[in-house]
Amino acid sequence: MRRLLVISIQMFQTHSIMISSRKLLYLILLSFMSAAVAVQATEAPTITVRKSDALNVAFTGIGGSEGAAASGVVQNDLKLAGWFALVQPGLASFTVSGVAAGGVLQGKVEKAGQVILSKSYSGTPRVAAHHFVDDVVQTLTGHPGIASSTIAFVSNRTGRKEVYLADYDGANERQLTHDNGLSVSPSLSPDGRRLAYTGYQAGYADIYVIYLTDGHRVRLVKFPGSNLGPRFSPDGNQLACSISKDGNPELYVVGLGGGARRLTHTRGAESSPTWSPNGAEIIYANDDTGEPQLYRISSGGGTGRQVPTGYGYCTEPSWSPDGQRLAFNVRSGGGFSVAVLDLNGGGGGTRIVAQGENPVWGADSRHLIYSTGSTISLLDVPTGKSIPVVSGLGKVTEPTWSR
């Protein structure tokens, strides 16, 4: 510090600039503060999306007798989508508008006065608005939308663990199971029409499938021992799950019409499977070496290959629908974090993106939902922006997401 002060004074004397010691001290302190900020940014990098990356969109509202109800939903969905910057019409590249009345929403998107999307949507203002925004996202970005999707999760609000459903933004929350027991590990089918879960109604851990259109329930997997953690295949016709009828929990694939096929033969316990988008592979957790690690295996069987993550304790993997990334839990510092790994090796290794558990990708491969214990939160991975969408239901865990 003393040397820096002498050098600074000499420089000022050479140029015959008279400056007070108070100003000089201010400049020196400012330089140190800037350096500290730079060091802090290096240690905790953040991922940001530049304004130029977002599409400038003007939402001019939804007219008609049901327009007010639809407008609020459309505006919120456009914000949560992450792809758009909502601006005034004079600054916009695209304009979104519509009319809603009599159970029909007529949505429209224009670019420089030219209509590039015009479509009618039936249903309540909320349902119609969700589907309209999904089409806006698909039309302008080429990516699937998430607005019309459904989430499910486990809550202990009643004093027992039951499965609940909600819209992706947390609205329309309702209790699905009333088993008055232990209902866990829910998995929504990709089309959102069925939900599989582990229930103990018969006194043992069995896998049930609920058909959400009519509430019909089937006890699908009921082998002796534990039948745990079902996960729907991309086509919705199979479940990957853990079955312990052979001793320790092994990975199986079960068809909805029956039949169980064993995939693994290890000394450890297999759990939390997730399917590749084409259904050809499954990534799962195995604790054969002590602490759980992630492995990938052909959905037809074979030998599991470890997925290098850089962490010693990894669970609850979720394969993104575009096949590019894997989200999962890691344990460090006594707590759990949400990590993302680029499976193609181009993302610089494993990145911690949030503090929480049970991450699940949305259809757009951009958003994750995860549990913090008291909330289910929605994370926009590129921007790092996270908002709670479910809260006030006691402890909420194990989210799942339709696509």
C-alpha positions, 0 to 999 in steps of 0.5 A: 500500500505504501509503495502504491501511494509513493508511485501515485504521488510521483506520477501526480507530481510529474504532471504537476497536478495538484490533488488532495490526499483525500481524493488520492485515497478515494482512488486507491480504495476504489481500485481495491474495491474493483479488484475484490469484485473481480475476484468474487465474480471469478469464484462464483460465475453466473450464466446470463442471457444478453438482451440481444439473445431475447426476442423483443415481443409486445403483448397488447392484451386479449380482448373480449368478454373473457379477455381479462382472465386470459391476458393475465395468464398469457403475460405471465406465461410469456415472462416465464418462458424465458425466451422473450423480452416484453417491450412496448410495441414500437420496440418489438419485433413481434406483437402478440394479441387475441380475443377471448369470448364464449370459451374460445380464444383467437390468438394472433402473432404478427411480425411487421404487420404480417400475421405469422400465427393465427389459431383458435383455442377452446377451453377455459381462459386459462387453459386456452391461454396456456396452449396459445403461449406454447404455440407462440414459443414454438413458432418464434423459437422452434422449442416446445413450450411448457405453459400447458404442462402439468406437475405433480409432487408429494406433500405432507399437508394432511399429516401423511404423504400424498400426491398432488397435481398443479399447473406448471406455474403452481395454479390449480393445485389439487390433491390426487391421492387420498390413501391415508398412508404413504404415497411417494415417487410420482411420475407423470407420463409424457402426455400428462394423462397417467401418473405412476407412484409407489403406494403402501395400501396393501402393506407393501411398497407396490407401484400403482398407475392412475389414469387421470382422465377418469381416476381409474387406478391399477396396482401394476407392480406387486412383487414380493419385497419393494417396488420403487421409483417408477419412471415413464418411458418417452412413449409412455408405454413402459416404466423403469423402476427398482424391484427387490424381489431378487434380494437387493433392489435391481433395475427393471423395465415393466410394460403397462400391459404386464411383464418385467425385464431385469436390466442390472445384476449388481451387489448395490442398490439401483434407484431413480432411473431416467430415460434417454429421449429416444428410449434407448438408454437409462441413467440411474443411481447405484451405490455399489461402491459405497456412495451413490454414483450415476450409471447409464445402461441400454434399456435392453440390458447389459453392463452399466457404465459410470457417468463421470460427474466430478462428485462423490454422491449423486442421485435423482438424475433427469435426462433433458428432452433434447438429450443434451444435458443431465440434471441431478442431485449432488451432496456437498457441505452437508446439503444437497444441490442441483447440478447440470452436466453437459453429456456431450462434454461441451459445457465445461463439466458439472455446474451447480445451478441451485440449492435443492433436490429432485430436479426434473427437466421441462419439455423445453430443456431450458427449465427445471423444477426442484424441491427446496423442502418448503417449495417447488421452484421453477428454474430458468437454467440459462439465466439462473432465475428461480421462482417458487411455484408451489408453497404453503403445503407443508413439506413438498418433495419429489416433483415430476413434470409432464412434457 
